[in-house]
Amino acid sequence: MPDPASLNAPDAQVKIGVAPKRAVEERDVVSPMEETPYRHTPILPSSRQQISEQSDLDDPALFINRELSWLEFNRRVLEEAQDESHPLLERVKFLAIFSNNLDEFFMIRVSGLREQLESGILKTSDDGMTPAEQLAAIRRTLEPMLAEHLRTWQEDLLPKLDAEDIHIIPYDKLKKKQRRLLNKYFRNEIFPTLTPLAFDPGHPFPHISNLSLNLAVVVDDPEHGERFARVKVPGFFPRLLRIPSEERADIFEGLPLSDVKADNFVWIEEVIKNNLDDLFPGLEVKAAYPFRVTRDADIEIEEDEAADLLAAIEQGVESRFFGKVVRLEVDKAMPKRIRDILVENLGLQPYQVYALDGPVGMASLWELMDVDRPDLKYKPFTPSVPPALNTGESIFSVIRRQDIMLYLPYDSFAPVLDFLDAAAEDPNVLAIKQTLYRVGKNAPVVKELMKAREFGKQVAALVELKARFDEENNIVWAKALERAGVHVVYGLIGLKTHAKLLMVVRRESDRIRRYLHMSTGNYNASTAKVYTDIGYFTADADLGADVADLFNALTGYSRKDTYRKLLVAPGRMREEICRRIDREIERHKTHHDGHIIMKMNQLVDKRCIQALYRASQAGVKVDLQVRGICCLRPGVEGVSEHIRVTSIVGRFLEHARVYYFYNGGQEEMLVGSADLMPRNLDRRVEQLFPVEDPFLKTALKKILDIHLSDNVKAREMLSDGSYRRVEPKPGEARINAQAWMVENRGFWHRKE
């Protein structure tokens, strides 16, 4: 670990969540509004980027653009919404995930490109694209994708929901009694919360908060003619309002709509739109059009100048409501004159406007998952628990005897909570140290740490306040932990602490022993049910000493950058990964048995990609399974023809990071929190740990093999950056890796 004090140097400062600025002049923008034929392969290298015959590994044509690769990932999410093998409501959920992902993409990535553009400094990405070119390419790629998203909703899922007696009813299709009931609900519940804001010489243009749903209302004033107003749709009501059937409407007279159990829904903005006369008495409401803005939500804080990081983060969270607008979504029916009012007053360019022929802000479709129709959702299963932890024996005795691996969500998260609970109550436990990145709103892990303080344990928690979009939750828990007497640390200046570590220090006879839980995922009981993550219990002395050293670096001062077994970032992690790749290359030259497997969320780091290219050029077999962004271009002759890249998007979010090296039969397996991205390797505290237990190493290799054999949910990346579904070969069994893991869960546990 670097010395935290050294990070005060100007060249070491890293703004929270912001990549180094790249910029370009406005004149370099290729207008994203130009008509461009849609292609499913939008990442083809341009003519000036053809791969050189010399296979120069710095050639921009060898790298896929990060932003376009992310869009290809979100396309795979959309394809899951179109996949009829999923239950119907799960398909709707994928539509919502697509929209939610896109909101974050604009708030962070697109806003960053816009900021680079406005700074006027020319610099290209690894693939050779300027920020202006990236913004143009994003628009060209996204427009047909959005159209496909709406078609999937309107032409596929809506009719199927109707057939299952789940109805999203347009307001003008409501029956008389239903409409009367909704109008009454509007007057009693919604109307008192609405504030119409006029826009005219006497009223400045109102502030439009980030991701809020609004109505642009056009009214006719008898004295002044046409006027414009904005009405914000309150966010504390459901977006989809339940209503009873016409036949049962009378029963709900005088009752709240929350009592309705029928699966009939109306968009709340349609209810407001059709009752606007109450808001503008004496005026004629001519029209109302939904719209929404997306703002720059990246928090920038000069950490070395912040006297109180907690207060600075709190202030930064509030500033998200006021960031620059990067996207305007409008109803396609909105007239140009109304759209122009919004564009001008929000300070936008035309290509930042997206006109939609359907609902604005479809992440709200997630609300349909509350419909009580288990037949339209995934079949539940009971996660397994290692048999060794079901015998009543002390969990510390079990971990002393053997390492234990959990593979979530196929395994239960309960053993992690049991471990903490046992540590809290055990009189021989002296101290507990833990990193907390995203723990969620309901955080049983945090409650266990507070319980440990009640039992007099020394407890230290590193709460990462800068975990994007989880800052508010983490601030709440940081304050609660401090009130409970926990030593709370907020991390290192300029770095996010992303490592997943839990250490229990216990007195045993005449020695002190450290017990560890290390993971690829967050200590979040909710995401543990839907993220695939690997957790690892061990009492290995060297790993215990390494984790102790790392915690000391995080909570105090340390210049340590070498560890016994851990790989730690920032520091030597990139170097150590590349050294292992080079070792595989050297071995392959004489034994021809080189094999590298890497399973991760994102692959962006240029030096790591170049090392993998060198491995392929040497003939080493490289299997990469990258869920999301992949900037490596596979299948390029003379460079990457020995590299295969696949991605699995399915029922669960693939979140584990595993790095495998055949190493001449002395297989090495590294597991941990780090993706191969510059942010992870240079600007985050990350850990990778070795799996050395022979039984668990074999089991983990089988897990990798099953996922690499997936021919149902896997897509294979092509050299142009697009993806195609992996299909079973003739006579080959169909393998859905996630379904296989559900059916065979626990095979990685020893039988007691």
C-alpha atoms as one frame of an Amber mdcrd trajectory, in Angstrom:
protein
   0.000   0.000   0.000   1.235   3.502  -0.718   1.749   5.901   2.129  -1.584
   7.723   2.573   0.336  10.918   3.252   1.996  10.683  -0.166  -1.418  10.878
  -1.774  -1.563  14.537  -0.797   0.788  15.314  -3.659  -1.061  17.223  -6.415
  -0.345  14.597  -9.057  -1.756  11.857  -6.838  -5.174  13.365  -6.269  -8.138
  11.552  -7.737 -11.567  13.152  -7.778 -14.244  10.800  -6.574 -15.572   8.590
  -9.349 -14.173  10.781 -12.129 -11.830   9.442 -14.762  -8.901  11.633 -15.820
 -10.346  14.377 -17.979 -10.155  14.030 -21.726 -11.551  16.818 -23.816 -12.084
  17.982 -27.359 -13.286  21.095 -29.081 -16.961  21.401 -29.973 -16.138  21.649
 -33.683 -15.023  18.023 -33.643 -18.535  16.792 -32.855 -20.142  14.619 -35.492
 -23.776  15.521 -35.006 -25.512  12.567 -33.369 -28.742  13.794 -34.934 -27.597
  12.752 -38.407 -29.497   9.807 -39.836 -27.348   6.695 -39.618 -28.448   3.211
 -40.750 -28.752   0.914 -37.758 -26.235  -1.874 -37.438 -26.055  -4.479 -34.725
 -22.250  -4.129 -34.888 -21.598  -0.462 -34.136 -18.016  -0.919 -32.931 -16.278
  -1.672 -36.220 -12.943   0.134 -36.543 -12.989   3.128 -38.840 -10.867   3.223
 -41.975  -8.173   5.200 -40.155  -8.013   2.498 -37.480  -7.286  -0.601 -39.523
  -5.058  -3.029 -37.652  -1.470  -2.743 -38.797   0.373  -5.675 -40.336   3.057
  -5.320 -37.671   0.441  -6.048 -34.973   1.469  -3.010 -32.966  -0.159  -3.653
 -29.600  -0.630   0.099 -29.142  -2.735   0.253 -32.311  -6.077   1.893 -31.385
  -7.846  -0.568 -33.683  -7.035  -3.343 -31.210  -9.250  -1.810 -28.532 -13.028
  -1.639 -28.252 -14.433   1.648 -27.038 -15.415   1.380 -23.387 -18.704   3.265
 -23.700 -19.862   1.359 -26.763 -18.912  -1.910 -25.115 -21.102  -0.968 -22.161
 -23.986  -0.281 -24.542 -23.475  -3.760 -25.982 -23.781  -5.134 -22.450 -27.057
  -3.276 -21.978 -28.214  -4.680 -25.322 -27.704  -8.141 -23.831 -29.903  -7.087
 -20.900 -32.559  -6.051 -23.413 -32.234  -9.402 -25.171 -33.054 -11.115 -21.876
 -36.299  -9.124 -21.778 -37.047 -10.589 -25.195 -36.120 -14.145 -24.192 -39.284
 -16.196 -23.729 -37.458 -18.778 -21.623 -37.709 -16.311 -18.716 -40.993 -16.043
 -16.774 -43.072 -13.094 -17.937 -42.614 -10.755 -14.968 -38.880 -11.464 -14.969
 -38.792 -10.299 -18.579 -40.477  -7.066 -17.512 -37.820  -6.711 -14.813 -35.080
  -6.889 -17.459 -36.762  -4.000 -19.278 -36.634  -2.010 -16.044 -32.983  -2.933
 -15.484 -32.152  -1.769 -19.019 -33.666   1.645 -18.262 -32.087   1.949 -14.828
 -28.679   1.039 -16.262 -29.086   3.689 -18.926 -29.955   6.355 -16.353 -26.690
   5.681 -14.517 -24.772   5.591 -17.810 -25.923   9.108 -18.648 -25.432  10.427
 -15.115 -21.816   9.234 -14.978 -20.288   8.253 -18.305 -22.066  10.606 -20.712
 -21.776  13.491 -18.260 -18.038  12.817 -18.048 -17.684  12.932 -21.820 -19.645
  16.175 -21.951 -17.360  17.682 -19.327 -14.310  16.623 -21.321 -15.834  18.112
 -24.437 -16.420  21.455 -22.777 -12.905  21.664 -21.328 -11.369  22.020 -24.789
  -8.395  19.676 -24.262  -7.926  17.162 -27.081  -7.142  13.616 -26.031  -8.344
  10.292 -27.384  -9.251   7.064 -25.609  -7.272   3.848 -26.099  -9.390   3.038
 -29.149  -8.570   6.396 -30.749 -11.936   8.130 -30.349 -12.326  11.693 -29.141
 -15.045  12.528 -26.605 -17.044  14.131 -29.422 -16.835  10.991 -31.540 -17.863
   8.892 -28.569 -20.902  11.052 -27.875 -21.928  10.806 -31.516 -21.426   7.034
 -31.563 -23.413   6.634 -28.336 -26.348   8.470 -29.893 -26.241   6.462 -33.130
 -26.036   3.187 -31.227 -28.656   4.056 -28.652 -31.517   5.404 -30.773 -32.436
   2.088 -32.447 -31.877   0.285 -29.147 -34.404   2.546 -27.434 -36.877   1.917
 -30.239 -36.396  -1.828 -29.768 -36.886  -1.420 -26.030 -40.255   0.285 -26.569
 -41.317  -2.249 -29.189 -40.554  -5.061 -26.770 -42.792  -3.410 -24.189 -45.657
  -2.372 -26.438 -45.839  -5.234 -28.929 -44.576  -8.174 -26.893 -44.852  -7.831
 -23.124 -47.971  -5.673 -22.801 -50.162  -8.123 -24.773 -48.731 -11.042 -22.793
 -49.443  -9.267 -19.506 -53.022  -8.667 -20.665 -53.358 -12.349 -21.465 -52.274
 -13.101 -17.877 -54.892 -10.676 -16.494 -52.313  -8.000 -15.610 -53.511  -4.817
 -17.270 -51.759  -1.484 -17.841 -54.784   0.533 -18.864 -54.612   3.823 -20.800
 -56.655   6.466 -19.028 -59.019   6.905 -21.968 -59.811   3.168 -21.850 -60.977
   3.242 -18.248 -64.582   2.534 -17.421 -66.778   5.202 -15.829 -66.571   3.949
 -12.242 -62.826   3.360 -12.466 -62.291   6.890 -13.735 -64.469   8.349 -10.997
 -62.502   6.456  -8.364 -59.168   7.675  -9.741 -60.383  11.250 -10.007 -61.424
  11.138  -6.372 -58.031   9.720  -5.445 -56.426  12.577  -7.361 -58.389  15.240
  -5.486 -57.868  13.698  -2.046 -54.287  12.416  -2.291 -52.356  13.749  -5.269
 -53.748  17.250  -5.787 -52.605  18.634  -2.380 -48.988  17.677  -3.197 -48.804
  19.327  -6.641 -47.233  22.723  -7.294 -47.713  24.133 -10.800 -44.809  26.408
 -11.746 -45.485  28.960 -14.450 -42.837  30.175 -16.882 -43.223  33.714 -18.171
 -41.512  37.107 -17.737 -42.680  37.202 -14.132 -41.710  33.624 -13.308 -38.199
  32.254 -13.982 -37.804  28.825 -15.538 -38.212  26.313 -12.692 -35.467  23.970
 -11.553 -36.029  20.433 -12.875 -34.515  17.886 -10.503 -32.589  14.849 -11.646
 -34.714  11.962 -12.979 -37.946  13.562 -11.804 -41.002  12.964 -13.972 -42.705
  16.160 -15.106 -45.559  17.413 -17.232 -45.032  20.336 -19.611 -48.477  21.940
 -19.499 -49.802  24.320 -22.143 -52.706  26.528 -21.017 -54.742  29.210 -22.777
 -55.104  32.385 -20.711 -58.028  34.597 -21.832 -55.891  37.745 -21.362 -52.358
  36.643 -22.270 -52.885  33.764 -24.668 -50.791  30.601 -24.567 -48.779  30.016
 -21.426 -46.404  27.296 -20.320 -46.159  25.638 -16.886 -44.395  22.691 -15.358
 -45.982  20.199 -12.966 -43.728  17.754 -11.173 -45.096  14.263 -10.591 -44.451
  13.490  -6.897 -42.012  10.643  -6.465 -43.528   9.285  -3.266 -46.588   7.833
  -5.027 -46.385   4.599  -7.003 -45.757   5.290 -10.662 -48.278   2.583 -11.529
 -51.510   3.091  -9.583 -53.626   0.034  -8.853 -57.327   0.238  -9.557 -60.119
  -2.287  -9.103 -62.141  -3.668 -11.966 -65.247  -1.761 -13.029 -67.386  -4.401
 -11.347 -65.668  -3.941  -7.957 -65.102  -0.180  -8.082 -68.068   0.596  -5.813
 -66.539  -1.492  -3.019 -63.570   0.900  -2.817 -65.572   4.080  -2.407 -64.034
   5.705   0.654 -61.140   3.226   0.828 -57.508   3.981  -0.105 -56.267   2.609
  -3.413 -53.492   0.865  -1.487 -56.155  -1.667  -0.436 -56.715  -2.680  -4.057
 -55.335  -6.129  -4.851 -56.448  -6.379  -8.461 -53.694  -6.319 -11.057 -54.995
  -3.332 -13.003 -52.683  -0.333 -13.304 -52.714   3.219 -14.646 -49.680   5.469
 -15.121 -49.885   8.224 -12.490 -48.942  10.941 -14.995 -52.031  10.080 -17.026
 -54.200  10.540 -13.954 -52.634  13.939 -13.261 -52.798  14.955 -16.918 -56.513
  14.265 -17.043 -57.251  16.280 -13.898 -55.186  19.391 -14.633 -58.289  21.611
 -14.772 -58.253  21.530 -10.962 -54.752  23.049 -10.987 -55.517  25.804 -13.496
 -59.052  27.047 -12.737 -60.398  29.565 -15.233 -57.890  28.517 -17.883 -58.172
  26.043 -20.707 -55.627  23.250 -20.459 -54.739  22.606 -24.076 -52.164  19.835
 -23.662 -49.663  18.214 -21.315 -46.550  16.255 -22.262 -44.371  14.090 -19.975
 -40.655  14.837 -19.856 -37.647  14.027 -17.707 -34.104  15.344 -17.369 -30.947
  13.462 -16.435 -28.228  15.435 -14.681 -24.540  14.923 -14.033 -24.588  12.921
 -10.800 -20.855  12.366 -10.357 -19.731  13.781  -7.037 -16.469  15.702  -7.281
 -14.702  16.523  -4.058 -11.161  17.738  -3.516 -10.639  15.366  -0.608  -7.456
  16.988   0.644  -9.357  20.267   0.964 -12.338  18.742   2.785 -12.058  19.340
   6.501 -14.838  16.811   7.138 -15.186  14.086   4.517 -18.540  12.934   5.892
 -19.994  16.434   5.592 -18.426  16.874   2.157 -20.017  13.666   0.860 -23.391
  14.655   2.320 -23.140  17.977   0.520 -22.058  16.219  -2.663 -25.088  13.920
  -2.601 -27.361  16.946  -2.395 -25.553  18.549  -5.338 -26.718  15.727  -7.617
 -30.027  17.513  -7.898 -28.269  20.507  -9.438 -25.686  18.990 -11.802 -25.607
  19.920 -15.465 -28.355  18.412 -17.601 -26.982  15.756 -19.957 -30.212  14.280
 -21.346 -33.783  15.392 -21.938 -36.428  12.727 -22.550 -39.711  13.936 -23.975
 -42.960  12.508 -25.211 -42.683  12.193 -28.978 -45.978  14.065 -29.325 -44.510
  17.193 -27.706 -44.599  20.043 -30.282 -41.311  21.588 -31.358 -42.136  24.959
 -29.788 -42.546  23.335 -26.355 -39.459  21.221 -26.815 -37.493  24.322 -27.807
 -38.510  26.058 -24.567 -37.049  23.149 -22.595 -33.906  22.859 -24.728 -33.135
  26.572 -24.522 -33.734  26.944 -20.807 -31.908  23.757 -19.887 -28.912  24.783
 -21.995 -28.948  21.699 -24.205 -27.874  20.781 -27.702 -30.481  19.081 -29.931
 -28.641  15.753 -29.872 -29.143  15.578 -26.102 -32.896  15.250 -26.613 -34.522
  11.816 -26.878 -38.133  11.741 -28.120 -39.919   8.581 -26.968 -43.074   7.038
 -28.334 -43.990   5.506 -25.006 -43.656   5.958 -21.236 -40.800   8.180 -20.062
 -38.624   6.586 -17.387 -39.376   2.887 -17.689 -37.246   1.818 -14.734 -40.583
   2.167 -12.903 -41.686  -1.106 -14.481 -39.861  -2.707 -11.564 -43.037  -2.012
  -9.562 -44.760  -4.837 -11.436 -42.553  -7.294  -9.557 -44.878  -6.638  -6.581
 -47.673  -8.435  -8.430 -48.417 -11.621  -6.514 -48.010 -14.083  -9.354 -45.325
 -16.630  -8.432 -46.175 -18.550 -11.611 -44.797 -15.604 -13.610 -41.534 -15.379
 -11.670 -38.482 -17.585 -11.212 -39.087 -20.709  -9.189 -37.562 -20.125  -5.732
 -34.940 -22.454  -4.301 -33.363 -22.931  -0.889 -29.690 -21.918  -0.837 -27.338
 -24.539   0.520 -25.198 -24.345   3.656 -21.866 -26.163   3.992 -22.489 -29.368
   5.971 -19.562 -28.569   8.263 -21.449 -25.501   9.476 -24.609 -27.491  10.277
 -23.209 -29.786  12.967 -23.417 -27.451  15.941 -19.628 -27.285  16.169 -18.069
 -23.878  16.771 -17.586 -22.063  13.474 -14.072 -21.176  14.591 -13.214 -24.846
  15.088 -14.514 -25.662  11.627 -12.537 -22.867   9.935  -9.382 -23.875  11.848
  -9.738 -27.356  10.422 -10.557 -26.440   6.818 -11.128 -23.579   4.456 -14.769
 -23.120   3.432 -16.068 -21.587   0.232 -19.500 -20.041  -0.262 -20.858 -19.490
  -3.759 -23.734 -17.035  -3.593 -26.648 -17.034  -4.257 -26.545 -20.813  -4.586
 -25.220 -20.811  -1.010 -26.849 -18.941   1.832 -25.413 -15.668   3.112 -26.381
 -16.784   6.630 -22.946 -18.292   7.508 -21.387 -14.823   7.162 -23.897 -13.431
   9.664 -23.394 -16.492  11.887 -19.640 -15.867  11.796 -20.145 -12.286  12.940
 -22.695 -13.311  15.551 -20.370 -15.950  16.979 -17.547 -13.399  17.057 -19.760
 -10.894  18.868 -20.679 -13.342  21.641 -17.465 -15.374  21.970 -15.562 -14.215
  25.070 -12.261 -15.159  23.423 -12.761 -12.796  20.473 -10.849  -9.580  20.978
 -11.458  -7.580  17.842 -13.392  -7.457  14.573 -12.365  -5.446  11.511 -14.450
  -5.133   8.360 -14.705  -3.171   5.121 -18.177  -2.024   4.084 -18.815  -0.839
   0.520 -22.487  -1.377  -0.347 -24.447  -2.771   2.585 -27.919  -1.566   1.567
 -30.782  -0.067   3.531 -31.411  -3.129   5.680 -27.924  -4.073   6.816 -27.788
  -7.078   9.180 -23.981  -7.039   8.943 -23.895  -3.563  10.462 -26.267  -4.637
  13.215 -23.934  -7.541  14.063 -21.004  -5.121  14.360 -23.015  -2.954  16.746
 -23.936  -6.060  18.726 -20.235  -6.902  19.000 -19.642  -3.516  20.604 -22.369
  -4.278  23.147 -20.352  -7.365  24.088 -17.248  -5.229  24.545 -15.327  -6.168
  21.423 -12.954  -3.792  19.711 -14.671  -3.151  16.375 -13.302  -1.183  13.433
 -15.246  -0.621  10.225 -14.021   1.046   7.081 -17.186   2.493   5.562 -16.653
   3.653   1.986 -18.660   6.846   1.793 -17.867   7.240  -1.895 -19.658   4.073
  -3.085 -21.577   5.649  -5.942 -25.354   5.899  -5.405 -24.959   4.241  -1.997
 -23.505   7.292  -0.282 -26.692   8.096   1.619 -27.081   4.571   3.012 -23.425
   4.447   3.985 -23.590   7.835   5.713 -26.539   6.620   7.788 -24.715   3.433
   8.800 -21.420   5.233   9.470 -23.174   7.528  11.941 -25.024   4.617  13.562
 -21.783   2.662  13.969 -20.036   5.657  15.496 -22.883   6.103  17.974 -22.473
   2.434  18.934 -18.793   2.979  19.707 -17.355   1.371  16.566 -14.114   2.873
  15.236 -15.288   4.137  11.840 -12.790   5.002   9.120 -13.718   6.537   5.785
 -10.740   5.293   3.777  -7.715   6.831   2.093  -7.484  10.187   0.379  -8.056
   9.843  -3.342  -8.982   6.158  -3.195 -12.149   4.124  -2.857 -11.890   1.053
  -0.675 -13.528  -1.695  -2.704 -11.844  -4.683  -1.024 -14.192  -7.144   0.717
 -12.570  -8.149   3.983 -13.692  -9.324   7.405 -11.209 -10.298  10.118 -11.885
 -11.704  13.578  -9.021 -11.702  16.094  -9.357 -14.456  18.712  -7.278 -15.509
  21.718  -6.622 -19.266  21.763  -4.459 -20.879  24.459  -1.146 -19.073  24.267
  -1.584 -17.497  20.846  -3.652 -15.033  18.868  -5.347 -16.420  15.743  -6.947
 -14.461  12.918 -10.059 -15.772  11.177 -10.955 -14.307   7.801 -13.839 -13.995
   5.438 -12.847 -12.565   2.048 -15.208 -12.096  -0.844 -15.794 -10.925  -4.383
 -19.028  -9.231  -3.334 -20.399  -6.756  -0.852 -21.631  -7.593   2.616 -25.178
  -6.972   1.462 -27.834  -9.484   2.443 -30.189  -8.350  -0.340 -27.790  -8.532
  -3.298 -26.478 -11.830  -1.895 -29.702 -13.343  -3.251 -29.181 -12.205  -6.841
 -25.418 -11.624  -7.330 -23.102 -14.565  -7.984 -20.196 -14.066  -5.601 -17.531
 -16.197  -3.980 -16.864 -15.931  -0.262 -14.005 -17.666   1.494 -13.458 -18.531
   5.165  -9.897 -19.316   6.240  -7.582 -19.230   9.236  -4.445 -19.276   7.078
  -1.737 -17.516   9.102  -0.050 -15.769   6.171  -3.335 -14.468   4.790  -4.303
 -13.366   8.288  -1.059 -11.417   8.621  -1.589  -9.869   5.179  -5.130  -8.763
   5.967  -3.954  -7.337   9.295  -1.261  -5.359   7.467  -3.813  -4.130   4.937
  -6.229  -2.996   7.648  -3.365  -1.153   9.344  -2.647   0.611   6.062  -6.305
   1.536   5.700  -6.816   2.832   9.223  -3.368   4.252   9.943  -0.177   4.954
   8.013   1.883   2.452   6.079   4.333   2.307   3.223   3.863  -1.427   2.761
   3.366  -2.520  -0.846   4.344  -6.213  -0.707   2.358  -8.984   0.954   2.908
 -12.648   1.652  -0.008 -14.018  -0.352  -2.442 -11.194  -1.069  -2.340  -9.135
  -4.241  -3.273  -5.575  -3.333  -4.144  -2.529  -5.403  -3.072   0.147  -5.779
   0.429  -1.198  -5.798   1.629  -4.402  -7.425  -1.602  -6.062  -8.520  -1.306
  -5.160 -12.211   2.371  -6.111 -12.194   1.617  -9.452 -10.543  -1.211 -10.298
 -12.941   0.992  -9.481 -15.937   3.879 -11.444 -14.410   1.680 -14.516 -14.215
   0.581 -14.042 -17.817   4.244 -13.800 -18.855   5.012 -16.927 -16.826   2.327
 -18.767 -18.783   3.880 -17.507 -22.033   7.348 -18.759 -21.089   6.004 -22.137
 -20.027   4.035 -22.490 -23.265   7.117 -21.927 -25.421   8.538 -25.289 -24.349
   5.551 -27.296 -23.085   2.659 -25.976 -25.219   0.184 -26.285 -22.359  -0.451
 -22.663 -21.474  -3.968 -21.850 -20.345  -5.414 -18.718 -18.745  -9.005 -18.315
 -17.568 -10.313 -15.008 -16.284 -13.846 -14.380 -15.090 -14.684 -10.788 -14.226
 -17.169  -7.965 -14.596 -15.146  -5.615 -16.790 -11.898  -5.737 -18.788 -10.564
  -2.295 -19.671  -6.933  -1.970 -18.540  -4.669  -1.492 -21.559  -1.547  -3.086
 -20.090  -3.436  -6.194 -18.997  -5.097  -6.450 -22.411  -1.719  -6.152 -24.134
  -0.323  -8.892 -21.882  -3.216 -11.148 -22.924  -2.535 -10.288 -26.576   1.090
 -11.358 -26.091  -0.134 -14.622 -24.557  -2.343 -15.277 -27.566   0.499 -14.468
 -29.970   2.587 -17.073 -28.130  -0.206 -19.642 -28.589  -1.500 -19.663 -25.001
  -5.176 -20.583 -24.778  -7.058 -17.696 -23.151 -10.671 -18.011 -22.007 -12.238
 -14.774 -20.824 -15.721 -14.504 -19.389 -16.487 -10.821 -19.004 -20.015  -9.921
 -18.002 -19.968  -6.274 -19.020 -17.404  -3.995 -20.653 -14.665  -5.709 -22.636
 -12.196  -3.491 -24.497 -10.133  -6.440 -25.750 -10.842  -7.396 -29.346 -10.776
 -11.211 -29.765 -10.207 -13.170 -32.950  -7.780 -10.760 -34.629  -5.329 -12.676
 -36.801  -1.799 -12.493 -35.484  -2.933 -10.898 -32.234  -5.851 -12.553 -30.465
  -7.003 -15.615 -32.385  -6.335 -17.782 -29.309  -8.588 -15.625 -27.109 -12.260
 -16.428 -26.632 -14.517 -13.943 -24.874 -17.970 -14.860 -23.591 -20.540 -13.103
 -21.434 -23.405 -14.501 -19.391 -26.451 -12.364 -18.628 -29.186 -14.337 -16.937
 -31.264 -14.805 -13.827 -28.397 -13.717 -11.573 -25.866 -10.928 -11.965 -22.469
 -12.533 -12.598 -20.245 -10.707 -10.111 -17.385 -13.049  -9.160 -13.784 -12.321
 -10.154 -11.591 -15.384 -10.649  -8.151 -15.507 -12.300  -6.798 -18.952 -13.239
  -3.323 -19.859 -14.520  -2.509 -23.468 -15.488   1.147 -22.941 -14.533   2.373
 -26.281 -15.844  -0.117 -28.202 -13.744   0.662 -26.287 -10.553  -2.614 -24.448
 -11.030  -2.933 -21.035  -9.455  -6.322 -19.539  -8.647  -6.824 -15.935  -7.514
 -10.193 -14.660  -6.288 -11.216 -11.240  -5.064 -12.740  -7.829  -5.538 -10.794
  -6.458  -8.512 -11.733  -6.176 -12.161  -8.950  -5.393 -14.617  -9.724  -1.705
 -15.014  -7.504   1.335 -14.430  -9.886   2.543 -11.715  -9.618  -0.771  -9.833
  -5.872  -1.141 -10.226  -4.881   2.507  -9.659  -7.648   4.307  -7.786  -9.227
   1.695  -5.545  -8.095  -0.481  -2.689  -8.642  -4.027  -3.954  -7.582  -7.502
  -2.932  -7.045 -10.822  -4.682  -6.360 -13.901  -2.576  -5.149 -17.369  -3.598
  -7.334 -20.443  -3.236  -4.815 -23.064  -2.144  -7.008 -25.778  -0.642  -6.810
 -28.646  -3.219 -10.468 -29.641  -2.843 -11.762 -26.096  -3.216  -9.370 -25.330
  -6.050 -10.735 -28.332  -7.968 -14.317 -27.291  -7.227 -13.653 -23.718  -8.340
 -12.092 -24.954 -11.588 -15.256 -26.978 -12.227 -17.357 -23.853 -11.624 -15.280
 -22.043 -14.242 -15.573 -24.940 -16.701 -19.358 -25.083 -16.378 -19.671 -21.361
 -17.039 -17.335 -21.572 -20.028 -19.482 -24.433 -21.372 -22.739 -22.444 -21.206
 -24.528 -22.679 -24.558 -27.903 -21.289 -23.493 -27.299 -17.904 -21.851 -23.745
 -17.208 -22.991 -22.905 -14.848 -25.826 -19.577 -14.905 -27.621 -17.872 -11.648
 -28.480 -16.852 -11.152 -32.102 -13.830  -9.180 -33.245 -16.003  -6.198 -34.213
 -17.285  -5.849 -30.647 -20.726  -7.354 -31.239 -21.989 -10.555 -29.613 -23.748
 -13.675 -30.834 -25.524 -16.326 -28.818 -23.582 -19.511 -28.188 -25.630 -22.362
 -29.618 -25.273 -26.061 -28.731 -23.411 -28.074 -31.333 -25.191 -31.074 -32.898
 -25.575 -33.741 -30.243 -24.310 -31.439 -27.504 -26.284 -31.114 -24.283 -27.776
 -27.735 -23.471 -26.006 -26.120 -20.506 -27.419 -23.114 -18.703 -24.648 -22.513
 -16.162 -26.806 -20.689 -13.639 -29.602 -23.263 -13.819 -26.974 -26.010 -13.507
 -25.588 -24.380 -10.377 -29.070 -24.190  -8.846 -29.635 -27.892  -9.493 -26.166
 -28.938  -8.300 -25.638 -26.339  -5.588 -23.228 -27.282  -2.876 -20.988 -29.643
  -4.869 -18.104 -27.411  -3.735 -18.758 -28.411  -0.104 -16.976 -31.259   1.584
 -19.291 -34.022   2.738 -19.061 -34.313   6.507
